[in-house]
Amino acid sequence: MIFAGRVRCEIDRLPVHYRAVLTLYHLDSMSYAEIADIVGLPEGTVKSHLFRGRKLLKERLTEKYSVEELWD
């Protein structure tokens, strides 16, 4: 499985509020304001969810895979 596939698989396993924000921001290239409108949350909360979602994603990836496995 390539890097993008591994990341996508782990994104799919995140709590829904983090998964939604990460997907809209990184995969759909939406702004904080657009995401806030879609999910019905303030922009500050969207930013917090994005920060925490990235942190959780990084933790899960580094626990599960070595650097070499991620980039193979």
N, CA, C and O atoms as CSV, one atom per row, in Angstrom:
chain,resi,resn,atom,element,x,y,z
A,1,MET,N,N,0.857,-1.183,0.000
A,1,MET,CA,C,0.000,0.000,0.000
A,1,MET,C,C,0.898,1.240,0.000
A,1,MET,O,O,1.852,1.313,0.775
A,2,ILE,N,N,0.608,2.183,-0.837
A,2,ILE,CA,C,1.423,3.389,-0.924
A,2,ILE,C,C,1.063,4.362,0.194
A,2,ILE,O,O,0.055,4.197,0.881
A,3,PHE,N,N,1.897,5.367,0.359
A,3,PHE,CA,C,1.729,6.355,1.423
A,3,PHE,C,C,0.321,6.931,1.469
A,3,PHE,O,O,-0.307,6.937,2.528
A,4,ALA,N,N,-0.182,7.413,0.346
A,4,ALA,CA,C,-1.510,8.035,0.318
A,4,ALA,C,C,-2.586,7.051,0.766
A,4,ALA,O,O,-3.534,7.432,1.452
A,5,GLY,N,N,-2.441,5.813,0.385
A,5,GLY,CA,C,-3.406,4.797,0.789
A,5,GLY,C,C,-3.377,4.546,2.281
A,5,GLY,O,O,-4.424,4.375,2.907
A,6,ARG,N,N,-2.198,4.522,2.847
A,6,ARG,CA,C,-2.067,4.330,4.291
A,6,ARG,C,C,-2.663,5.507,5.048
A,6,ARG,O,O,-3.377,5.325,6.034
A,7,VAL,N,N,-2.368,6.702,4.585
A,7,VAL,CA,C,-2.909,7.898,5.239
A,7,VAL,C,C,-4.421,7.912,5.127
A,7,VAL,O,O,-5.111,8.183,6.110
A,8,ARG,N,N,-4.945,7.624,3.952
A,8,ARG,CA,C,-6.398,7.624,3.750
A,8,ARG,C,C,-7.077,6.589,4.652
A,8,ARG,O,O,-8.139,6.847,5.219
A,9,CYS,N,N,-6.460,5.434,4.776
A,9,CYS,CA,C,-6.997,4.379,5.634
A,9,CYS,C,C,-7.060,4.854,7.086
A,9,CYS,O,O,-8.044,4.593,7.778
A,10,GLU,N,N,-6.040,5.536,7.546
A,10,GLU,CA,C,-6.029,6.039,8.919
A,10,GLU,C,C,-6.989,7.216,9.100
A,10,GLU,O,O,-7.597,7.358,10.161
A,11,ILE,N,N,-7.127,8.047,8.088
A,11,ILE,CA,C,-8.110,9.136,8.164
A,11,ILE,C,C,-9.508,8.542,8.330
A,11,ILE,O,O,-10.312,9.049,9.112
A,12,ASP,N,N,-9.793,7.481,7.603
A,12,ASP,CA,C,-11.105,6.835,7.678
A,12,ASP,C,C,-11.402,6.273,9.068
A,12,ASP,O,O,-12.562,6.040,9.407
A,13,ARG,N,N,-10.377,6.059,9.859
A,13,ARG,CA,C,-10.552,5.505,11.208
A,13,ARG,C,C,-10.632,6.576,12.294
A,13,ARG,O,O,-10.848,6.255,13.462
A,14,LEU,N,N,-10.459,7.836,11.923
A,14,LEU,CA,C,-10.533,8.927,12.902
A,14,LEU,C,C,-11.982,9.154,13.334
A,14,LEU,O,O,-12.913,8.791,12.616
A,15,PRO,N,N,-12.166,9.758,14.512
A,15,PRO,CA,C,-13.527,10.166,14.901
A,15,PRO,C,C,-14.126,11.056,13.813
A,15,PRO,O,O,-13.408,11.818,13.165
A,16,VAL,N,N,-15.420,10.960,13.617
A,16,VAL,CA,C,-16.086,11.609,12.486
A,16,VAL,C,C,-15.838,13.117,12.428
A,16,VAL,O,O,-15.678,13.654,11.332
A,17,HIS,N,N,-15.801,13.813,13.551
A,17,HIS,CA,C,-15.620,15.265,13.508
A,17,HIS,C,C,-14.226,15.634,13.015
A,17,HIS,O,O,-14.073,16.641,12.324
A,18,TYR,N,N,-13.209,14.849,13.351
A,18,TYR,CA,C,-11.870,15.108,12.829
A,18,TYR,C,C,-11.778,14.692,11.367
A,18,TYR,O,O,-11.218,15.412,10.540
A,19,ARG,N,N,-12.330,13.532,11.059
A,19,ARG,CA,C,-12.295,13.011,9.689
A,19,ARG,C,C,-12.952,13.977,8.712
A,19,ARG,O,O,-12.423,14.220,7.627
A,20,ALA,N,N,-14.094,14.526,9.087
A,20,ALA,CA,C,-14.806,15.442,8.194
A,20,ALA,C,C,-13.980,16.692,7.911
A,20,ALA,O,O,-13.845,17.104,6.759
A,21,VAL,N,N,-13.434,17.287,8.953
A,21,VAL,CA,C,-12.667,18.525,8.785
A,21,VAL,C,C,-11.394,18.270,7.985
A,21,VAL,O,O,-11.065,19.040,7.083
A,22,LEU,N,N,-10.676,17.196,8.307
A,22,LEU,CA,C,-9.450,16.871,7.563
A,22,LEU,C,C,-9.739,16.632,6.083
A,22,LEU,O,O,-9.010,17.110,5.214
A,23,THR,N,N,-10.799,15.896,5.810
A,23,THR,CA,C,-11.157,15.593,4.427
A,23,THR,C,C,-11.546,16.852,3.664
A,23,THR,O,O,-11.084,17.073,2.545
A,24,LEU,N,N,-12.384,17.667,4.263
A,24,LEU,CA,C,-12.813,18.891,3.583
A,24,LEU,C,C,-11.643,19.850,3.347
A,24,LEU,O,O,-11.560,20.483,2.295
A,25,TYR,N,N,-10.753,19.954,4.313
A,25,TYR,CA,C,-9.641,20.899,4.191
A,25,TYR,C,C,-8.560,20.389,3.232
A,25,TYR,O,O,-8.164,21.090,2.301
A,26,HIS,N,N,-8.091,19.167,3.470
A,26,HIS,CA,C,-6.944,18.666,2.701
A,26,HIS,C,C,-7.316,18.014,1.370
A,26,HIS,O,O,-6.604,18.179,0.380
A,27,LEU,N,N,-8.400,17.292,1.343
A,27,LEU,CA,C,-8.741,16.584,0.111
A,27,LEU,C,C,-9.654,17.392,-0.803
A,27,LEU,O,O,-9.573,17.281,-2.026
A,28,ASP,N,N,-10.524,18.206,-0.207
A,28,ASP,CA,C,-11.446,19.008,-0.996
A,28,ASP,C,C,-11.022,20.467,-1.111
A,28,ASP,O,O,-11.699,21.263,-1.763
A,29,SER,N,N,-9.906,20.818,-0.482
A,29,SER,CA,C,-9.306,22.165,-0.556
A,29,SER,C,C,-10.285,23.288,-0.182
A,29,SER,O,O,-10.317,24.335,-0.830
A,30,MET,N,N,-11.063,23.060,0.849
A,30,MET,CA,C,-12.009,24.088,1.303
A,30,MET,C,C,-11.362,24.977,2.360
A,30,MET,O,O,-10.441,24.565,3.065
A,31,SER,N,N,-11.861,26.191,2.450
A,31,SER,CA,C,-11.372,27.139,3.447
A,31,SER,C,C,-12.011,26.848,4.804
A,31,SER,O,O,-12.970,26.083,4.904
A,32,TYR,N,N,-11.462,27.473,5.844
A,32,TYR,CA,C,-12.048,27.323,7.179
A,32,TYR,C,C,-13.507,27.795,7.179
A,32,TYR,O,O,-14.371,27.156,7.780
A,33,ALA,N,N,-13.769,28.898,6.513
A,33,ALA,CA,C,-15.128,29.452,6.473
A,33,ALA,C,C,-16.092,28.500,5.775
A,33,ALA,O,O,-17.216,28.300,6.237
A,34,GLU,N,N,-15.658,27.916,4.671
A,34,GLU,CA,C,-16.515,26.969,3.953
A,34,GLU,C,C,-16.809,25.741,4.809
A,34,GLU,O,O,-17.942,25.262,4.856
A,35,ILE,N,N,-15.783,25.240,5.480
A,35,ILE,CA,C,-15.966,24.069,6.332
A,35,ILE,C,C,-16.899,24.404,7.492
A,35,ILE,O,O,-17.773,23.610,7.839
A,36,ALA,N,N,-16.714,25.572,8.086
A,36,ALA,CA,C,-17.572,26.001,9.197
A,36,ALA,C,C,-19.025,26.027,8.770
A,36,ALA,O,O,-19.904,25.607,9.523
A,37,ASP,N,N,-19.286,26.518,7.568
A,37,ASP,CA,C,-20.658,26.542,7.055
A,37,ASP,C,C,-21.215,25.134,6.869
A,37,ASP,O,O,-22.371,24.870,7.203
A,38,ILE,N,N,-20.413,24.253,6.349
A,38,ILE,CA,C,-20.868,22.892,6.068
A,38,ILE,C,C,-21.150,22.115,7.352
A,38,ILE,O,O,-22.190,21.468,7.476
A,39,VAL,N,N,-20.218,22.182,8.310
A,39,VAL,CA,C,-20.375,21.378,9.525
A,39,VAL,C,C,-21.137,22.102,10.628
A,39,VAL,O,O,-21.478,21.503,11.648
A,40,GLY,N,N,-21.403,23.387,10.424
A,40,GLY,CA,C,-22.188,24.140,11.393
A,40,GLY,C,C,-21.470,24.460,12.681
A,40,GLY,O,O,-22.077,24.501,13.752
A,41,LEU,N,N,-20.167,24.688,12.574
A,41,LEU,CA,C,-19.353,25.026,13.739
A,41,LEU,C,C,-18.630,26.343,13.494
A,41,LEU,O,O,-18.436,26.732,12.343
A,42,PRO,N,N,-18.228,27.037,14.558
A,42,PRO,CA,C,-17.436,28.258,14.382
A,42,PRO,C,C,-16.073,27.934,13.752
A,42,PRO,O,O,-15.566,26.820,13.884
A,43,GLU,N,N,-15.494,28.920,13.069
A,43,GLU,CA,C,-14.189,28.707,12.432
A,43,GLU,C,C,-13.128,28.278,13.429
A,43,GLU,O,O,-12.282,27.442,13.113
A,44,GLY,N,N,-13.163,28.843,14.631
A,44,GLY,CA,C,-12.187,28.475,15.651
A,44,GLY,C,C,-12.263,27.002,16.012
A,44,GLY,O,O,-11.239,26.360,16.244
A,45,THR,N,N,-13.462,26.473,16.060
A,45,THR,CA,C,-13.652,25.055,16.354
A,45,THR,C,C,-13.162,24.204,15.192
A,45,THR,O,O,-12.576,23.141,15.399
A,46,VAL,N,N,-13.397,24.663,13.985
A,46,VAL,CA,C,-12.884,23.956,12.805
A,46,VAL,C,C,-11.363,23.886,12.869
A,46,VAL,O,O,-10.779,22.832,12.615
A,47,LYS,N,N,-10.724,24.990,13.203
A,47,LYS,CA,C,-9.260,25.020,13.320
A,47,LYS,C,C,-8.778,24.075,14.411
A,47,LYS,O,O,-7.776,23.383,14.237
A,48,SER,N,N,-9.490,24.043,15.538
A,48,SER,CA,C,-9.128,23.136,16.634
A,48,SER,C,C,-9.266,21.680,16.203
A,48,SER,O,O,-8.389,20.861,16.475
A,49,HIS,N,N,-10.365,21.362,15.534
A,49,HIS,CA,C,-10.563,19.990,15.057
A,49,HIS,C,C,-9.483,19.605,14.042
A,49,HIS,O,O,-9.003,18.472,14.045
A,50,LEU,N,N,-9.109,20.532,13.192
A,50,LEU,CA,C,-8.064,20.269,12.206
A,50,LEU,C,C,-6.733,20.003,12.910
A,50,LEU,O,O,-6.028,19.055,12.562
A,51,PHE,N,N,-6.389,20.826,13.889
A,51,PHE,CA,C,-5.145,20.649,14.638
A,51,PHE,C,C,-5.139,19.301,15.364
A,51,PHE,O,O,-4.174,18.543,15.267
A,52,ARG,N,N,-6.211,19.010,16.083
A,52,ARG,CA,C,-6.283,17.768,16.855
A,52,ARG,C,C,-6.364,16.542,15.959
A,52,ARG,O,O,-5.796,15.496,16.273
A,53,GLY,N,N,-7.066,16.672,14.853
A,53,GLY,CA,C,-7.156,15.560,13.903
A,53,GLY,C,C,-5.810,15.234,13.285
A,53,GLY,O,O,-5.458,14.063,13.139
A,54,ARG,N,N,-5.055,16.259,12.920
A,54,ARG,CA,C,-3.713,16.047,12.372
A,54,ARG,C,C,-2.808,15.387,13.405
A,54,ARG,O,O,-2.049,14.469,13.095
A,55,LYS,N,N,-2.906,15.876,14.637
A,55,LYS,CA,C,-2.077,15.327,15.712
A,55,LYS,C,C,-2.397,13.849,15.931
A,55,LYS,O,O,-1.488,13.025,16.031
A,56,LEU,N,N,-3.666,13.519,16.005
A,56,LEU,CA,C,-4.079,12.129,16.197
A,56,LEU,C,C,-3.664,11.265,15.006
A,56,LEU,O,O,-3.204,10.137,15.187
A,57,LEU,N,N,-3.823,11.785,13.804
A,57,LEU,CA,C,-3.410,11.061,12.605
A,57,LEU,C,C,-1.914,10.772,12.637
A,57,LEU,O,O,-1.486,9.655,12.348
A,58,LYS,N,N,-1.129,11.771,12.987
A,58,LYS,CA,C,0.328,11.593,13.067
A,58,LYS,C,C,0.690,10.542,14.109
A,58,LYS,O,O,1.538,9.686,13.862
A,59,GLU,N,N,0.051,10.605,15.267
A,59,GLU,CA,C,0.323,9.628,16.323
A,59,GLU,C,C,0.005,8.216,15.854
A,59,GLU,O,O,0.792,7.292,16.061
A,60,ARG,N,N,-1.133,8.057,15.234
A,60,ARG,CA,C,-1.531,6.726,14.761
A,60,ARG,C,C,-0.595,6.200,13.684
A,60,ARG,O,O,-0.236,5.023,13.687
A,61,LEU,N,N,-0.203,7.070,12.765
A,61,LEU,CA,C,0.700,6.643,11.692
A,61,LEU,C,C,2.071,6.262,12.234
A,61,LEU,O,O,2.644,5.254,11.823
A,62,THR,N,N,2.601,7.068,13.157
A,62,THR,CA,C,3.940,6.773,13.678
A,62,THR,C,C,3.946,5.568,14.610
A,62,THR,O,O,4.977,4.908,14.746
A,63,GLU,N,N,2.822,5.264,15.254
A,63,GLU,CA,C,2.735,4.056,16.072
A,63,GLU,C,C,2.645,2.805,15.206
A,63,GLU,O,O,3.185,1.755,15.556
A,64,LYS,N,N,1.970,2.926,14.092
A,64,LYS,CA,C,1.672,1.761,13.256
A,64,LYS,C,C,2.768,1.457,12.230
A,64,LYS,O,O,3.020,0.293,11.922
A,65,TYR,N,N,3.408,2.483,11.710
A,65,TYR,CA,C,4.367,2.304,10.622
A,65,TYR,C,C,5.698,2.954,10.954
A,65,TYR,O,O,5.756,3.961,11.661
A,66,SER,N,N,6.772,2.361,10.431
A,66,SER,CA,C,8.076,3.022,10.482
A,66,SER,C,C,8.120,4.027,9.328
A,66,SER,O,O,7.289,3.974,8.422
A,67,VAL,N,N,9.068,4.918,9.365
A,67,VAL,CA,C,9.199,5.911,8.299
A,67,VAL,C,C,9.380,5.217,6.954
A,67,VAL,O,O,8.812,5.646,5.950
A,68,GLU,N,N,10.160,4.157,6.933
A,68,GLU,CA,C,10.403,3.436,5.692
A,68,GLU,C,C,9.123,2.822,5.132
A,68,GLU,O,O,8.909,2.825,3.919
A,69,GLU,N,N,8.272,2.295,6.013
A,69,GLU,CA,C,7.015,1.687,5.568
A,69,GLU,C,C,6.058,2.725,4.990
A,69,GLU,O,O,5.329,2.445,4.038
A,70,LEU,N,N,6.065,3.913,5.565
A,70,LEU,CA,C,5.170,4.958,5.066
A,70,LEU,C,C,5.544,5.397,3.659
A,70,LEU,O,O,4.669,5.709,2.851
A,71,TRP,N,N,6.812,5.421,3.369
A,71,TRP,CA,C,7.237,5.967,2.070
A,71,TRP,C,C,7.478,4.896,1.032
A,71,TRP,O,O,7.785,5.228,-0.113
A,72,ASP,N,N,7.354,3.626,1.378
A,72,ASP,CA,C,7.518,2.552,0.374
A,72,ASP,C,C,6.288,2.417,-0.480
A,72,ASP,O,O,6.246,1.570,-1.372
